[in-house]
Amino acid sequence: MAQRLKGLIQWLDERVGLGDIRALGTHKQVPIHRHSIWYYFGGTTLFLFGVQAITGILLTLYYRPSPEEAYESVRFITGEVEFGWLIRAIHGWTANLIILVAMIHLFSVLFLRAYRKPREGTWFTGFAMLLLFLGFGFSGYLLPWNELSYFATRVGTEIPGAVPFIGDTIVQVMRGGEEVTGATLSRFYGLHIAILPAMFTLLLGVHLFLVQRHGMSVPESVEKASAGKPARTMPFLPNFMLRDMVGWLGVLGLLAGLAALAPEGDGFFVKLELGEKADLFGATPAGLRPEWYFLAMFYSLKLLPGHIFGIDWLVGEQVGVLCFTLVGAAFFFLPLIDRGKRFLLVRVAGSLVLVWLIVFTILGRVMK
């Protein structure tokens, strides 16, 4: 058996160049310092995306994207397909966990200033992938076609309508019409399983290439402290990769535990229960809330008055959407904004945004 495996490896090496790949991995060095723990969140995000892709493919084998069959197909998956409930629960928990891990990764890069030259492109692609994760979450939420997802999508797709001049057009494009109907479900399904994965795969390839090209950033404080001294490093293969895989096993165990013990979510932040089928003519449920990663924006918009300072043309929702857009643009172009001397301001602003996200996410869930 060992001889056959060795022969297979040699056969692949002659045709694919496994030796070159192995040499590249062993040549690549990963810095070792007190902030090295943050390096693992990028690999964990990639691992969670792999779990999402595998479980999503399995669910697609049974899911039927039509208003008449979507709800019944999900109920069939959870009730009739062997281990279908587990696959759906893992997919749902991973969808939430991947956004949390990606956010931690984003803010760690921000506070360590790992986006500085020449890694601007790494930041741009990474931030764009976080936005795609939010798109995955929003588009996938409607697919069960239950009461909660239907009305949450109807409320969520109304928000872009606050954009001046083009808001109504954006809403119609998102919904495929004036209201959330079967056309919306078809669009969200295509977006969720085809368009967003294709865009993400492209960005991921560029992101990984840039990480390989420029290596992992070392914080400025570590660079100054070790000036004139040989930098401590370890090979990517096998040292760092094995450590990363231990973390993946831990995350996989966490997902399995959450899915087995709470297949319908925790009932507070993560809600995966199927509930009742969507009734397009029913009343909007009381206390409707979006997923936790949209709660901060939802609650902020809810607190804004109809008109700012009583001025008719300063519509509160429009001002809120404009502020969120400006903050998002500032985050995206952060490497171009921060030129060294402004880093203290960037750190303060980043801390304020992080505090706002945490506090308003909690308030958005507990407040009526």
C-alpha positions in Angstrom: 0.0 0.0 0.0 2.8 2.4 0.9 4.6 1.6 -2.4 1.4 2.3 -4.4 0.9 5.6 -2.5 4.5 6.6 -3.2 4.0 5.7 -6.9 0.9 7.8 -7.1 2.7 10.8 -5.5 5.5 10.4 -7.9 3.1 10.2 -10.9 1.3 13.4 -9.7 4.7 15.1 -9.1 5.8 14.5 -12.7 2.6 15.9 -14.2 1.5 18.6 -11.7 4.7 19.6 -10.0 3.9 18.8 -6.4 7.5 19.3 -5.5 7.4 22.9 -6.7 4.3 23.5 -4.6 5.8 21.9 -1.6 9.0 24.0 -2.1 6.9 27.1 -2.3 5.1 26.3 1.0 8.3 25.5 2.8 10.0 28.6 1.4 7.3 30.9 2.7 7.9 32.1 6.2 5.3 33.2 8.7 6.4 35.8 11.3 6.3 34.9 15.0 5.4 37.6 17.5 2.9 38.3 20.2 0.2 39.2 17.6 0.6 36.0 15.6 -2.7 34.7 16.8 -4.6 37.0 14.5 -3.0 35.3 11.4 -5.2 32.3 12.0 -8.6 34.1 11.5 -8.0 34.4 7.7 -7.5 30.7 7.3 -10.5 30.0 9.6 -12.7 32.2 7.4 -11.5 30.2 4.3 -12.2 26.9 6.1 -15.7 28.1 7.0 -16.4 29.1 3.4 -15.4 25.6 2.4 -17.9 24.2 4.9 -20.6 26.5 3.5 -19.9 25.4 -0.1 -20.0 21.7 0.7 -23.2 21.9 2.9 -24.8 24.3 0.3 -24.2 21.8 -2.5 -25.8 19.0 -0.5 -28.8 21.2 0.3 -29.2 22.2 -3.4 -29.7 18.6 -4.3 -33.1 18.6 -2.6 -34.1 22.3 -2.6 -36.7 23.6 -5.1 -36.6 27.4 -5.7 -40.3 28.2 -6.2 -42.9 29.8 -3.9 -45.0 26.6 -4.2 -42.2 24.2 -3.3 -39.4 26.0 -1.5 -40.9 25.7 2.0 -42.0 22.1 1.5 -38.5 21.1 0.1 -36.8 22.6 3.2 -39.2 20.8 5.5 -38.5 17.6 3.5 -34.8 18.1 4.0 -35.1 18.6 7.8 -37.7 15.9 8.4 -37.2 13.2 5.8 -33.7 13.3 4.3 -31.2 11.3 6.4 -29.1 13.8 8.4 -30.7 16.6 6.4 -31.5 18.5 9.6 -27.8 18.4 10.6 -26.6 19.6 7.2 -29.0 22.5 7.3 -28.1 23.4 10.8 -24.4 23.3 10.1 -25.0 25.5 7.0 -27.1 28.0 9.0 -24.6 28.2 11.9 -21.6 28.5 9.5 -23.4 31.4 7.7 -23.4 33.3 11.0 -20.0 32.2 12.3 -18.2 33.1 9.0 -19.4 36.7 9.2 -18.3 37.0 12.9 -14.8 35.5 12.1 -14.5 37.7 9.0 -15.3 40.8 11.0 -12.7 39.8 13.7 -10.2 39.4 10.9 -11.0 42.8 9.4 -10.7 44.7 12.6 -7.4 42.8 13.5 -6.0 43.9 10.2 -7.2 47.5 10.9 -5.7 47.8 14.4 -2.4 46.2 13.4 -2.3 48.5 10.3 -1.6 45.4 8.1 -3.1 47.2 5.1 -0.2 49.6 4.7 2.0 49.6 1.6 2.3 47.3 -0.3 -0.8 45.4 0.9 -3.5 47.8 -0.1 -4.9 45.3 -2.7 -5.1 42.7 0.0 -7.3 45.0 2.1 -9.5 46.0 -0.9 -10.2 42.4 -1.8 -10.7 41.3 1.8 -13.2 44.1 2.5 -15.1 43.2 -0.7 -15.3 39.6 0.4 -16.8 40.6 3.7 -19.5 42.5 1.8 -20.1 39.4 -0.3 -20.5 37.4 2.9 -23.3 39.8 4.0 -24.8 39.3 0.5 -24.7 35.6 1.0 -26.5 36.0 4.4 -29.2 38.3 3.0 -29.9 36.3 -0.1 -29.9 33.0 1.6 -32.3 34.1 4.3 -35.2 34.2 1.9 -34.7 30.7 0.5 -36.7 28.8 3.1 -39.7 30.9 2.1 -41.1 30.9 5.6 -43.0 33.7 7.4 -40.0 35.2 9.1 -37.7 35.2 6.1 -40.4 36.6 3.8 -41.3 39.6 5.9 -37.7 40.3 6.9 -36.7 40.4 3.2 -39.6 42.7 2.4 -38.4 45.1 5.1 -34.8 44.7 4.2 -35.4 45.4 0.5 -37.2 48.6 1.4 -34.1 50.2 2.9 -32.3 50.9 -0.5 -35.5 52.7 -1.5 -34.2 55.6 0.7 -31.3 56.2 -1.8 -32.1 59.5 -3.5 -33.1 59.4 -7.2 -32.3 55.7 -7.8 -33.7 54.1 -4.7 -37.0 52.8 -6.3 -35.0 51.4 -9.2 -32.7 49.5 -6.9 -35.7 48.0 -5.0 -37.3 46.9 -8.2 -34.1 45.3 -9.5 -33.7 43.4 -6.1 -37.3 42.2 -6.0 -37.8 41.6 -9.7 -40.9 43.8 -9.4 -42.8 46.0 -7.0 -43.2 43.4 -4.3 -41.4 40.4 -2.9 -42.7 37.5 -5.0 -41.6 34.3 -6.6 -39.5 36.4 -8.9 -37.6 37.7 -5.9 -37.0 34.1 -4.7 -35.6 33.1 -8.1 -33.3 36.1 -8.2 -32.0 35.5 -4.6 -31.5 31.8 -5.4 -29.4 32.6 -8.5 -27.5 35.3 -6.6 -26.9 32.9 -3.7 -25.7 29.8 -5.6 -24.1 31.3 -8.8 -23.4 35.0 -8.9 -22.0 35.6 -5.4 -19.9 32.4 -5.4 -18.4 33.3 -8.8 -17.5 36.8 -7.6 -16.2 35.5 -4.3 -14.0 32.8 -6.0 -12.5 35.5 -8.2 -11.8 37.8 -5.3 -10.4 34.9 -3.2 -8.0 34.0 -5.9 -6.7 37.5 -6.1 -6.6 37.8 -2.3 -4.6 34.6 -1.8 -2.2 35.6 -4.6 -1.5 39.0 -2.9 -1.0 37.3 0.5 1.5 34.9 -1.2 3.1 37.7 -3.1 3.6 40.1 -0.2 3.6 37.7 2.8 2.1 38.4 6.2 2.4 41.8 7.6 4.4 42.5 10.8 3.0 45.2 13.1 5.0 48.4 13.2 5.6 48.1 17.0 7.2 44.6 16.5 9.3 45.9 13.6 10.7 48.8 15.7 11.3 46.5 18.7 13.3 44.0 16.6 15.2 46.5 14.6 18.6 45.1 13.7 17.7 41.7 15.0 16.9 38.6 12.9 13.1 38.2 12.6 11.6 35.1 14.2 9.7 33.0 11.6 8.4 29.6 11.0 7.8 27.7 7.7 4.2 27.9 6.3 4.5 24.2 5.5 4.2 22.2 7.7 4.5 24.3 10.9 1.9 27.1 10.4 -0.4 24.9 8.3 -0.6 22.2 11.0 -1.4 24.8 13.6 -4.1 26.3 11.3 -5.6 22.8 10.8 -5.9 22.3 14.5 -7.9 25.5 14.7 -10.1 24.2 11.8 -10.8 21.0 13.7 -11.8 23.0 16.8 -14.2 25.1 14.7 -15.6 22.0 13.1 -16.2 20.5 16.5 -17.9 23.8 17.6 -20.1 23.7 14.5 -21.1 20.1 15.1 -21.9 20.8 18.7 -24.0 23.9 17.9 -25.8 22.1 15.1 -26.6 19.0 17.2 -27.6 20.8 20.4 -29.3 23.8 18.8 -30.4 22.9 15.3 -32.9 25.8 15.3 -30.5 28.4 16.5 -30.1 29.9 20.0 -33.3 31.8 19.8 -31.7 35.1 20.6 -29.2 36.1 17.8 -29.3 33.0 15.5 -32.7 31.8 14.4 -32.9 28.8 12.1 -36.4 27.4 12.9 -38.5 26.8 9.9 -41.7 28.1 11.3 -44.8 28.7 9.1 -44.9 29.0 5.4 -44.9 32.6 4.0 -48.3 34.2 3.5 -47.9 37.0 1.0 -51.2 38.6 2.2 -50.5 38.1 5.9 -49.7 40.8 8.4 -46.1 41.6 9.3 -45.2 39.8 12.5 -44.7 42.0 15.6 -41.1 42.6 16.7 -39.6 41.6 13.4 -35.8 41.8 13.5 -33.1 41.1 10.8 -30.2 38.8 11.3 -27.7 39.9 14.0 -25.2 41.3 11.5 -27.7 43.8 10.3 -29.1 44.7 13.7 -26.8 47.7 14.3 -27.9 49.4 11.1 -31.5 48.4 11.6 -31.6 49.9 15.2 -29.7 53.0 14.1 -32.3 53.7 11.3 -35.1 53.0 13.8 -33.8 55.7 16.2 -33.6 58.4 13.5 -36.5 60.8 13.3 -38.6 61.1 10.2 -37.0 64.5 9.4 -33.6 65.6 10.8 -34.0 68.9 12.8 -37.5 69.2 11.4 -36.2 70.0 7.9 -38.4 68.4 5.2 -35.7 67.5 2.8 -33.5 65.9 5.5 -35.3 62.5 5.6 -33.9 60.5 8.5 -33.7 57.2 6.7 -32.0 58.7 3.7 -29.4 60.4 6.0 -28.8 57.1 7.8 -28.3 55.2 4.5 -25.9 57.9 3.3 -23.9 57.8 6.5 -23.6 54.0 6.3 -22.5 54.3 2.7 -19.8 56.9 3.6 -18.5 54.9 6.5 -18.3 51.8 4.2 -16.5 53.8 1.6 -14.0 55.2 4.2 -13.3 51.6 5.3 -12.8 50.4 1.8 -10.4 53.3 0.9 -8.6 53.2 4.3 -5.1 52.4 2.9 -5.4 55.5 0.7 -6.7 57.7 3.6 -4.2 56.5 6.2 -0.7 57.9 5.4 1.0 57.1 8.7 0.4 60.3 10.6 -3.3 59.7 10.6 -3.2 56.2 12.1 -4.2 57.5 15.6 -7.3 59.0 14.1 -8.0 55.7 12.2 -7.6 53.7 15.3 -10.0 55.9 17.3 -12.5 55.8 14.4 -12.2 52.1 14.1 -12.7 51.6 17.9 -15.8 53.8 17.7 -17.3 51.8 14.9 -16.5 48.5 16.7 -18.2 49.8 19.9 -21.2 51.0 17.8 -21.5 47.5 16.2 -21.4 45.7 19.5 -23.7 48.0 21.5 -26.3 48.6 18.8 -26.4 44.9 17.8 -27.3 44.0 21.4 -29.7 46.9 21.7 -31.3 46.0 18.4 -32.1 42.6 19.8 -33.3 43.5 23.3 -35.1 46.8 22.7 -38.6 46.8 21.3 
